[in-house]
Amino acid sequence: LIIGSLELQRALVGFKAPGDNDKFQDLNEDYFPGDVGFDPLGLKPDDADEFFEMSTKELQHGRLAMLGVAGMVAQELVNGKEIFVNMGVAVDRFDPSLLPVQF
């Protein structure tokens, strides 16, 4: 429900009304995809090119973080120890025989 209401608000902000456009799903002239006006810390650039560059950097950092998490999960599956056990900050409680898929 919460995500649906947020997406509805984004659609109302970003798209023209159904009767006011020439083709299906026209964007408003002052709308940039991803900019819904939520910027409580004032970090959003005023220039459209800078906003595009910032959003591209955000996507790239998110992709890099997903690769990092995939590497940690792969390490846990290979040696059978949790990542915090490898760092030495937790006790080893992982039992590979309880996994639904055996490697």
N, C-alpha and C positions, 0 to 999 in steps of 0.2 A: 504494500500500500504506500509506504513512504517513497520507495523508488519510483513507483508509478506517478505519484504526485509531483516529484521533482522533474521527471521527464515531461509531464504535461506542462509544467511551468516553463521548461526550456523550449518546448515546441511553441508555446504561446509567445515567448520573447523572440524566438529566432525566425519563425516562418510567417509569411503573409496570411491573412485570412483567406479561406477558400474562395470567396467570391471576388477578391481584389487582385488576383494574379492572372497572368496570361497563360502560364503553364503550371503543371502539377508541382507542388512543393517548392515554390520560389522562396528564397531567403529574403529577409528584410535588408534594406541597403546598409543600415548601420550595425548589422549583426555579423560577428565573426564566429565561426564554429568553435565551440568550446568556451566562449565568453558568455556567461549567464549573469554577470554582474556581481558575483560573490567574491569579494576581495577584502576581507576584514583587516588585513595587515597592510594594505596599500602596495602590494608588490607588483601588480599588473602594470606593464608598460603602456604608455599612451599611444605609441605608434603601432600600427598594424603589423609592420615588418618585424619589430621587436617582439610583439606578442606571438607571432608565428614562430620566431626563433626560440622563444622561451618554451612554447608548447612542444616544439620538436625536441628540445633538450630534455623536457620532462618525460616524453615518451622513450627516448633513448636511455635515460637513467632507469626507468621502470623495466625496460627490457634487460638491462645489465643486472639489475637486482634479481630478476627471475632466473637468469643464468647462474647467478651466485647461489641462490637457493637450490637450484637443480644440482649444482656441484656438491653442496652439503648433503643433500639427500642421497646422491650417488655414493658419496664416501661412506655414509651410514650403511648403505646396502652392501657395499663391497667388504668392509672390514667388520661389520656387525656391531659396531659401537656407536652410541649417540655422539653428536658433535660436541656436546659439553663434556662427555667422558674423554674424548680426544684432547680437549683443552685442559683437562684435569680439574674441572670445577664441579663435577658431579660423580655420583657413584654409578657403576655399570649395572643397569637393571634390564637391559635389552636382551630378549631371548629370540634368536632368529627362527627357532622351530615354531613359534606362534604366528609367523607371517602366513598369509593365505597363499603366497606364491613362494616356492622354495628356489633359491639360486644356487 
